[in-house]
Amino acid sequence: MKKYIALFLIAILFQSCKNSNEPNEVNSKPKKVVRIGVDFTGSYHLFENGKDDLMNSLDNLPPGSTIILRELSGNSYGSSNLIETFIVPDISGGSINPFSRKAKLKSKIENAHIDSIRQMINERCSIIKSKNYSRTDIDGFLLYCKENINLNDDNIIILISDLEQNVETFSKYLESMSLAGVAIHILSFESKRPETRKLWEDNFSKLGANYIFHEPGQSINFN
């Protein structure tokens, strides 16, 4: 009888240790959702640099991330501005048993699949071409982002643009809008007018967002 009691207590202890090592969903990191607005106007002369910096940045995104690629046009709010949505799959099953050949092979196949998805994303980004639009609507894109944000996600906005906006259709909505907790990255940014950067620094601050201006050749570290 004592033997069975001892085995029962050991089983309880083992289960307790096992549960303590399992990931807690409440404390797990939220998935990253990256919404990207690419300036397709002819005035943005760093378009190709922006694509390169974007691809280098997206290579750093962790598995489980969602990428939403959109055009910046004369109306950046509309559904027709969507270029494509990608998901970097999170197919890992936790720690790998170093003594299991089957587990090692499974991990190798999973990593190869993730790499192939990353390559597909880069290839898709590399072939997009500027359409020489004459109008640029940044506010509409920001409004789209706001309306689609899930607060349980790690929300990131990337702008590839000189931020020279000449459409103010949606500007009035920004006055009462908040992007608190959202990280905004402006890639390959250069402007001949210093007041442009100052204007958007003020706008992003009013929205409550964290923002970083990146020079050409700089990529984003998502860690």
Number of C-alpha atoms within 10 A of each C-alpha: 5 7 7 9 10 11 11 12 11 12 12 12 11 12 12 11 11 10 10 10 9 9 10 10 8 7 7 8 11 15 16 19 20 24 23 25 26 26 31 24 22 15 16 22 15 18 22 15 17 26 21 19 21 25 20 17 16 20 17 14 20 15 17 17 19 19 20 16 18 24 26 27 26 22 21 27 23 14 10 10 18 16 16 13 13 15 16 20 18 14 13 13 10 9 8 14 10 9 8 10 11 12 15 14 11 15 18 11 12 17 17 12 15 18 15 13 16 22 14 13 20 18 12 13 17 14 9 14 11 16 12 13 15 12 20 26 24 28 22 24 24 23 19 15 20 17 9 9 16 11 11 10 15 17 22 22 20 20 25 26 27 24 20 19 16 12 17 14 14 18 14 10 12 18 11 8 15 16 21 15 14 21 18 21 20 22 29 26 22 20 13 8 10 9 10 15 18 11 11 14 17 11 14 21 14 16 19 16 19 16 18 15 16 17 15 15 14 18 21 20 11 12 6
